[in-house]
Amino acid sequence: MRDHHDIVIVGGGVIGLTIARALALRGVRNVCVLERGNLGTEASWAAAGMLLPQVEADAQDDFFDLACRSRDLYPAFAAALREETGIDVELDTTGTLYLALNQHDHEEIEKRYEWQTRAGFQVERLSGAEARELEPCISESTLGALRFPKDIQVENRRLLSALANSVKKLGVTILTQTTVDSLLLEGNRVDGVQTSRGAISCASVVIAAGSWSTFIKPSPPIPTIEPVRGQMVCLEAKPQLTRHVIYSPRGYLVPRQDGRLLAGSTSEHAGFAKCVTAGGIATILRNALDISPGIAELPMVDTWAGLRPRAPDGLPVLGPCGEIDGLFCATGHYRNGILLAPLTGELISEAIVSSQR
Ligand SMILES: Cc1cc2nc3c(=O)[nH]c(=O)nc-3n(C[C@H](O)[C@H](O)[C@H](O)COP(=O)(O)OP(=O)(O)OC[C@H]3O[C@@H](n4cnc5c(N)ncnc54)[C@H](O)[C@@H]3O)c2cc1C
């Protein structure tokens, strides 16, 4: 007899866990998350936790709308997780400063300010002096800045702990150290999965396996997901250097409540080599020093790298995989998986529940 679960989720990162929780909250029983290693130890752990749809948008398109909707779910999402688990995910609503450190940046922030104010989004324009008054640590050569009060940050590692805790309490089965090798199909519908611990039968499968999503056999009918390496540097700032997230087109600084100050990142096509390199760290530190020369004195306490899952068009791959009944995908979140997690959970759980009606 094979093990049976109604719904199997492949991957225990922020996306797989958020979908599992959303399904359980909709009353779906017998959900199982299968994770190759340990929960939340890949891209979701490596991330900076910035929730910045407005900072990063050049125009109002469907992706921008999706990203803003997900960001705006965060206060309720964080409060519910705290209620369920007692874990504070440290949603920090101070906001983000986007700095112009040269003439080109200045033209960019002018364009961003124009279209976002015209479209009714909240954004404040500051002179260099005003920005430095707000955050004295930033470079004296700051030409100007935009303040985005609604673009905020979350402590993504605490978020993963809260999600793992929540799904366990909600009765989701979690199997770690379990790799899904292939889908078991009955004609053109899902019948189960073959794993490193044997077969599991199920009616629906959600592929949320990040950068490894297209390795599952037969390859799901979705675009190939590729890894884009991002390296990070962690400094120690006690007292903390900045209250806002500080962003420039070349790098960022993210202050954590416990005194860590994250500096990121790189975007590298280096296959699955999840290592930190001398060149990567040098680039991050150069850009971070441009933002805030004062960080030169801070101790560097950690470095790490992670693999962002990217589809060829850079957009997330979400929803039913038309060709195979019972197969759903939630992958390709690239640079925005933490931001998009709450909405992904809502959309995928709704799609699964309505397919079963
Ligand atoms: C340096 C860096 C900074 C970032 N900063 C931000 C940020 O500030 N804001 C933001 O929104 N996003 C950020 N991101 C992006 C974000 O981290 C990702 O988009 C997000 O974590 C993707 O989540 P995921 O669950 O799809 O993937 P992952 O977290 O990679 O999880 C996928 C899981 O699937 C498991 N798995 C894979 N194959 C199998 C299999 N066959 N069987 C079982 N399990 C399997 C893996 O072990 C892994 O645990 C950043 C990423 C990096 C690397």
The ligand as a MOL file (V3000), in Angstrom:
LIG
                    3D

  0  0  0     0  0            999 V3000
M  V30 BEGIN CTAB
M  V30 COUNTS 53 58 0 0 0
M  V30 BEGIN ATOM
M  V30 1 C 20.6650 37.0080 -1.9170 0
M  V30 2 C 19.1690 37.0040 -2.1380 0
M  V30 3 C 18.4120 38.0950 -1.7320 0
M  V30 4 C 17.0340 38.1010 -1.9140 0
M  V30 5 N 16.3040 39.1460 -1.4250 0
M  V30 6 C 14.9600 39.1420 -1.5470 0
M  V30 7 C 14.1930 40.1890 -0.9980 0
M  V30 8 O 14.7340 41.1060 -0.3960 0
M  V30 9 N 12.8380 40.1620 -1.1560 0
M  V30 10 C 12.2120 39.1290 -1.8200 0
M  V30 11 O 10.9880 39.1700 -1.9500 0
M  V30 12 N 12.9250 38.1050 -2.3460 0
M  V30 13 C 14.2790 38.0810 -2.2320 0
M  V30 14 N 15.0090 37.0670 -2.7650 0
M  V30 15 C 14.3250 36.0560 -3.5750 0
M  V30 16 C 13.6430 34.9960 -2.7170 0
M  V30 17 O 14.5740 34.5120 -1.7830 0
M  V30 18 C 13.1180 33.8480 -3.5930 0
M  V30 19 O 12.3290 34.3450 -4.6420 0
M  V30 20 C 12.2540 32.8940 -2.7440 0
M  V30 21 O 12.9500 32.5070 -1.5840 0
M  V30 22 C 11.8610 31.6690 -3.5280 0
M  V30 23 O 11.1900 30.8040 -2.6310 0
M  V30 24 P 10.9480 29.2780 -2.9980 0
M  V30 25 O 10.2310 28.6710 -1.8600 0
M  V30 26 O 10.3520 29.2090 -4.3620 0
M  V30 27 O 12.4290 28.6770 -3.1800 0
M  V30 28 P 13.4500 28.0970 -2.1120 0
M  V30 29 O 13.5040 28.8840 -0.8800 0
M  V30 30 O 14.7380 27.8650 -2.8500 0
M  V30 31 O 12.7900 26.7090 -1.7270 0
M  V30 32 C 12.6750 25.6390 -2.6270 0
M  V30 33 C 12.7740 24.3610 -1.7990 0
M  V30 34 O 12.5000 23.2310 -2.6180 0
M  V30 35 C 13.3420 22.1670 -2.2050 0
M  V30 36 N 13.4360 21.2010 -3.3070 0
M  V30 37 C 13.9900 21.3970 -4.5190 0
M  V30 38 N 13.8490 20.3050 -5.2860 0
M  V30 39 C 13.1790 19.3920 -4.5380 0
M  V30 40 C 12.7280 18.0680 -4.7910 0
M  V30 41 N 12.9230 17.4670 -5.9620 0
M  V30 42 N 12.0880 17.4040 -3.7900 0
M  V30 43 C 11.8750 18.0130 -2.5880 0
M  V30 44 N 12.2780 19.2820 -2.3080 0
M  V30 45 C 12.9070 19.9600 -3.2760 0
M  V30 46 C 14.6610 22.8640 -1.8880 0
M  V30 47 O 15.4790 22.0790 -1.0490 0
M  V30 48 C 14.1760 24.1640 -1.2380 0
M  V30 49 O 14.0990 24.0500 0.1760 0
M  V30 50 C 16.3870 36.9970 -2.5670 0
M  V30 51 C 17.1470 35.8990 -2.9550 0
M  V30 52 C 18.5280 35.8870 -2.7320 0
M  V30 53 C 19.3190 34.6630 -3.1330 0
M  V30 END ATOM
M  V30 BEGIN BOND
M  V30 1 1 1 2
M  V30 2 1 2 3
M  V30 3 2 2 52
M  V30 4 2 3 4
M  V30 5 1 4 5
M  V30 6 1 4 50
M  V30 7 2 5 6
M  V30 8 1 6 7
M  V30 9 1 6 13
M  V30 10 2 7 8
M  V30 11 1 7 9
M  V30 12 1 9 10
M  V30 13 2 10 11
M  V30 14 1 10 12
M  V30 15 2 12 13
M  V30 16 1 13 14
M  V30 17 1 14 15
M  V30 18 1 14 50
M  V30 19 1 15 16
M  V30 20 1 16 17
M  V30 21 1 16 18
M  V30 22 1 18 19
M  V30 23 1 18 20
M  V30 24 1 20 21
M  V30 25 1 20 22
M  V30 26 1 22 23
M  V30 27 1 23 24
M  V30 28 2 24 25
M  V30 29 1 24 26
M  V30 30 1 24 27
M  V30 31 1 27 28
M  V30 32 2 28 29
M  V30 33 1 28 30
M  V30 34 1 28 31
M  V30 35 1 31 32
M  V30 36 1 32 33
M  V30 37 1 33 34
M  V30 38 1 33 48
M  V30 39 1 34 35
M  V30 40 1 35 36
M  V30 41 1 35 46
M  V30 42 1 36 37
M  V30 43 1 36 45
M  V30 44 2 37 38
M  V30 45 1 38 39
M  V30 46 1 39 40
M  V30 47 2 39 45
M  V30 48 1 40 41
M  V30 49 2 40 42
M  V30 50 1 42 43
M  V30 51 2 43 44
M  V30 52 1 44 45
M  V30 53 1 46 47
M  V30 54 1 46 48
M  V30 55 1 48 49
M  V30 56 2 50 51
M  V30 57 1 51 52
M  V30 58 1 52 53
M  V30 END BOND
M  V30 END CTAB
M  END
